[in-house]
Amino acid sequence: MPPLLGTTLYKITSNGKFEVTLDQRKLKTPKGNPFIVDSEPLALGVAAEWDAQKQNINQASMHLSTLCNTAIDNPNNFNKLDLVNYITNYMDTDTVLFQSGEDDDLYKFQVKEWDPIIQWFCDKFQVDIQKSRDIGGPVVPEATKASISRYLMSHNFAAINGKRNCCDFLNQNKLMTCVIFVIGFVYGVDTLKSVILTLAAVERFIPTEKAVLLSRLEEEFQLGHWGRVEWAHDLNQQDLQTRLSATILFIYFNTTSTSVRTKHPQA
């Protein structure tokens, strides 16, 4: 079945940014802002998501588009400090820090799979964090939160459109910064329910498939005992992998740049 909409991508010659067109109409965000990104691979990814739409538009499957729209529109008017605080406070309920206090077999499985990730996290950020086996949960030291906050704040928070939000075109060049790295990171944390696993995936310590598997460790343990329903459990796993993969790509495309130089032969 052909795509629902004809999708093309072209370069804006005036400032070197990229936008997507649908049937020769420029794509806009839910708030009506111009969809303009700084990264050509990111624009190509968004265009591919639109090309994949057939009879109906399934926005729930368009994760790169969702991330871009959130970064451009900033619908909740968050600043970077708001998002960083959300992430650091999430550590109090981090999945890998809550380990079974009742089922010893599950606890051994968690120790085998989760503890190396926790140790990597402590070594990477030079912090000390303890897991918990009771309902009270772990106590995350403020020094640990401060270390993660510095890590997040140190990244490039430039907007998708250079250092200006796309709304600048509509608001007489009023500066509206977007927090690209942190917006992507929040999406990853909400997917995995874990700051530590998201960090491990973003830092490429573990692949996305492994990160998703570790986030579903207790469920996988139960499936090993009671069996798997393919149409339910496998679809859920694949959806999480898709969401996390989009997060990693979104962060990568917005924190790296490439250039091509043509070498002319000497006369």
Buried (B, 14 or more C-beta within 10 A) or exposed (E): EEEBBEBEBEEEEEEEBBBBBBEEEEBBBEEEBBBBBBBBBBBBBBBBBBBEBEEEEEEEBBBBBBBBBBBBBBEEEBEBEEBBBBBBEBBEBBBBBBBBEEEEEBBEBBBEBBEBBBEBBBEBBEBEBEBEEEEEEBEBBEEBBEBBBEBBBEBEBBBBBBEBBBBBEEEEEEEBBBBBBBBBBBBBBEBBBBBBBBBBBBEEBBBBBBBBBBBBBBBBBBEEEEEBEEEEBEEBBEBBBBBBBBBBBBBBBBBEEEEEEEEEEEE
